[in-house]
Amino acid sequence: MKDKKSAASALEKELKIVRKFLKRNNLEALVNMISAADDIAHGVKVTRGSAQVVSNVDTAVEFRNVYWDSDGYFETEAPTRLTVPTGLGGRYLLHVALRWQHDDGPLTPPNDTKSYFHAFITLNGNNDGFDNDVRSSANKVIGGAVATSQHFMAETQLNAGDFVELWLAQQFGVDKRCDAYFTIRRVGT
């Protein structure tokens, strides 16, 4: 019994030291601020592994995994769309990360200065990227790696009911697989 009391006493002393450290360095306020911000953060992060992209065909990504979704932006009935819920219009940060996979090893493109991998975000079913900031392309260098990565971000105004979709295209003559990550997060009104 004495061991349990001494262990509890030692733990209480350590907690007291930690509380003093947090208070002295104003970290308590920081932790509270981050917690409060996290409580009011709105957005969604969805992923799709190994999406098949046919050469020279624009392909909308059908997402299968939801990492987090604060308010129901993603609906399984429309797996290509992320829709802004009622009352959550505002400024949004859009982030895309892609990993194009080359199963047969490094690719040797006919022209290593040409872009072969393309991605763009559409708004409300339009056929093309709605802003230059929501487009990305990547060159494939001769003797490059067995994967090509792309990342791009944009900030834009979205209204309640607006939906965004991620589209991929590639021009290598054979189907390619792509892992896709798409995040939208409300950053202001």
N, C-alpha and C positions, 0 to 999 in steps of 0.2 A: 504494500500500500504506500509505503514511504517513497518508493521509486516512482510511482505514478504521480504523487504530489510534487516531487522534485522536477519531474519532466514537465508537468503542467506549469509549474512556476518558471522554469527555464524558457518555455515557449512564450509565456506571457511577457517575460523580460525582452525576448527577441522582438515580439510584436510591438512593444513599447518603443524600442530603438528604431524599428522600421517606420512607425508613425511619426516619430520626431524627425527622422531624415526626410520623409515626404513633406512634412509641414515646413521644415527649415528651408528646403529647396523649392518650395512652392509647387511641388509635383502633384500634390493632392488636387490643386485647382486644375492642373493640366489633365489629370486622369478624369476628373469630373467633366471638363469641357469636351474631351474626346468621347466620353460616354454619352453626353448629351447630343453631340453632333451625330454620333452613330445612331441614336434613337430617331433622329429626324432625316436621316439619309434615305433617299429614294432612288431606286434604279434596279438593274438586273444584270447578271453575268450568265451568258449561255455558251455552250461549247458543242462542237461536233468533231468527232474524230474520223479520219479517213473518208471525208466527203469525196465522191468521185466527180471529177471535172473533165468533161469531154473536150477535146481540142476544138478551139474556135467556136464554142457555144457558151453564152452567158448562162451561169448556173446560180440560182438562188440557194443559199445554204439552209437546209432543214435542220434546225438544232434539235438535239436529243437530250442534252444534259443541262440542268439548271444548277449553277453553283449557289446563287442566291437571287431572290426576287422579292423585294420589299412589299410590293403592292399589286402584283398580278399583271406585270407587263407582258409576260410570256403566257400564251395559251396553246395547249397541245393541238387544238383544232386548226391552228394557223402557225405551224412550227417555223415558218420563215420570218415571221413578224414579231417585232417588239413594239407594243402599242402603249402610248402614254395614257394612263388612267385618268378618269374624270377628276378635276381639281388639281392635277399635278403638272399642268403646263409650265414652262419656264425655260431657262438656259440649261442645256445638257452638254456634258462632255461624253463624246463617243470614242471608244478605243477598240481597235481591231488588232489582233495578233494572229499570224498565219504561219504555218510550217508546211511547205510543199515538199512531198516525199518523192524520191527517185529510186524506185525499188531495184533498178538495174545498175545502180552505181552512178557516179558522176556523169552529168550530161555534157555533151559537146555540141553547143548550138552552132548553126551555120554562120551566125553573125553575133559575136560576143558583145556588141554594143547595143543590140536591140533588146527591148523589154519583152519578156515572154510570159510573165505572170502578172495578172491584173486583179485588182479588187476595188469595189466601190460600194457605197451605201446609197440606197434609193429612199426617197420619201414618198409615202402614200401611193405606191405602185407605179411611180414614174419609171421609165425604162433606162434612165441614165443617172449617174451620180448627181445629186442636187447642188453640189458646190465643189469647187476644185479641191478644197481641203478634205473631202471624203472620197478621194481616189488615191490609189497607190499602184505603182508598177515596180517590177524588179528585173534586173538583168541577170542572166546566168552566165558566169564566166567559164571559159574553157578550162577543163580540168578541175572544176569546182567541187564542192562537197556533195554528199548524197541527199542534201535537203537545202531548200532556200527559204529563208525567213523574211517576213514582212511585218512591219508594225506601223500603224498610223493613228493619229488622234485628230479630232476636230471638236469645236464647240459651236453649238447652234441653238436657235430658238425652236422649241417644239411645243405644240398646243395639245390639249387634251384630245384624244382620238387620233392624233397623228401616229403613223407607224413607220418604222424604218426596217429595211432589209439589207442583208449583206449578200453581195453577188460576187462571184469569182469567174475568171476566164483565164485560159492558158492557150499558148500557141506552139505546142511542141510536137503536134502530129499524132500523139498517142495520149490516152487517158492518163491523168495524174490523180494522185490522192492528196488531200490537203486537210490538216487539222486546223480548225477555226475556233477562235475565241472572240466573243463580241460582248462588250460591256457598254451600257449607257448609265450615266449617273447624273441626277439633277444637281446642279451647282448654284442655282439661283432662280429668282422669279422673273 
